[in-house]
Amino acid sequence: MNLERVFKMKFSSVYPLYVQKATKKGRTPEEVDTVIRWLTGYTAAGLKKQITREVDFRTFFDEAPAMHPNTALITGVVCGVRVENVEDPLMQKIRWLDKLVDELAKGKAMEKILRK
């Protein structure tokens, strides 16, 4: 996998896919935003600004106010890869986000997704 290619993808181009995946399974766009904001520390306005600015994944995570301290609790497999074993720090953040959206789409309770 060409990591640099993934890192340069616009977050705004992937965001609608996260929303689509979740809404197909009866979840809401607001729940997707909640999950993203929990992980990254963005406010609602801050998240919207990043989407509007069309930043890439690297910039999105570099400018994230604060990654949640419970990210170590995000475990499992996404696309055949264990998220806790991903070596590249940026790719791990992307995989964490993928995992959270997957859990949302699979109907997991929000309290469990947010590791409460």
C-alpha positions in Angstrom: 0.0 0.0 0.0 1.3 3.4 -0.9 0.9 5.2 2.4 1.7 8.7 1.0 -1.1 8.4 -1.5 -3.5 7.6 1.3 -2.2 10.5 3.4 -2.7 12.9 0.6 -6.4 11.9 0.1 -8.8 14.8 0.9 -10.7 14.1 4.1 -13.6 15.9 2.5 -13.8 13.2 -0.2 -13.8 10.3 2.3 -16.2 12.0 4.8 -19.3 11.5 2.7 -18.4 7.8 2.4 -18.2 7.5 6.2 -21.7 9.2 6.4 -23.1 7.0 3.7 -21.8 3.8 5.3 -23.4 4.7 8.6 -26.7 6.1 7.3 -27.2 2.9 5.2 -27.3 1.1 8.5 -29.7 3.5 10.2 -27.2 5.7 11.9 -27.2 9.5 11.5 -24.6 12.0 10.1 -24.6 13.6 13.5 -23.4 10.3 15.0 -20.6 10.1 12.5 -19.6 13.6 13.5 -19.7 12.7 17.2 -17.3 9.7 16.6 -14.9 11.9 14.5 -15.0 14.7 17.1 -14.5 12.2 20.0 -11.4 10.8 18.3 -9.8 14.1 17.2 -11.0 16.8 19.6 -12.5 18.9 16.9 -15.5 21.1 17.7 -18.5 20.9 15.3 -17.3 24.1 13.7 -13.8 22.9 13.5 -14.7 19.7 11.8 -16.9 21.6 9.3 -14.0 24.0 8.6 -11.6 21.1 7.9 -14.1 19.6 5.4 -14.7 23.0 3.8 -11.0 23.6 3.5 -10.6 20.2 1.8 -7.5 19.3 3.8 -5.8 15.9 3.3 -5.7 13.2 6.0 -2.2 14.3 7.1 -3.3 17.9 7.7 -6.6 16.8 9.2 -4.8 14.7 11.9 -1.9 17.1 12.3 -4.3 20.0 13.1 -6.6 17.9 15.3 -6.9 19.7 18.7 -6.3 16.5 20.7 -6.5 12.8 20.0 -8.7 11.2 22.7 -6.6 9.6 25.5 -8.6 6.3 25.2 -7.4 5.6 21.6 -5.4 2.7 22.9 -8.8 1.0 23.6 -9.6 1.0 19.9 -8.8 -2.6 18.8 -9.9 -4.9 16.2 -9.6 -5.5 12.4 -10.3 -3.1 9.6 -9.6 -4.3 6.0 -7.8 -7.4 7.4 -5.4 -5.3 9.5 -5.3 -5.1 13.3 -5.6 -1.4 14.1 -3.5 -1.8 17.3 -0.6 -3.3 15.2 -0.4 -0.5 12.6 3.1 0.8 12.8 2.8 4.2 11.0 1.3 6.7 13.5 -0.8 8.5 10.9 -2.1 5.4 9.3 -3.0 4.1 12.7 -5.1 7.2 13.3 -6.8 6.7 9.9 -7.5 3.1 10.8 -8.9 4.1 14.2 -11.3 6.3 12.5 -12.3 3.6 10.0 -12.8 1.2 12.9 -15.0 3.6 14.8 -17.2 4.2 11.7 -17.4 0.5 11.2 -18.6 0.0 14.7 -21.2 2.7 14.3 -22.4 1.1 11.0 -22.6 -2.3 12.7 -25.0 -0.9 15.3 -22.7 -0.9 18.3 -24.0 1.3 21.1 -22.5 4.8 21.1 -21.2 4.4 24.7 -19.1 1.4 23.6 -17.9 3.1 20.5 -16.7 6.1 22.6 -15.1 3.7 25.0 -17.0 5.0 28.1 
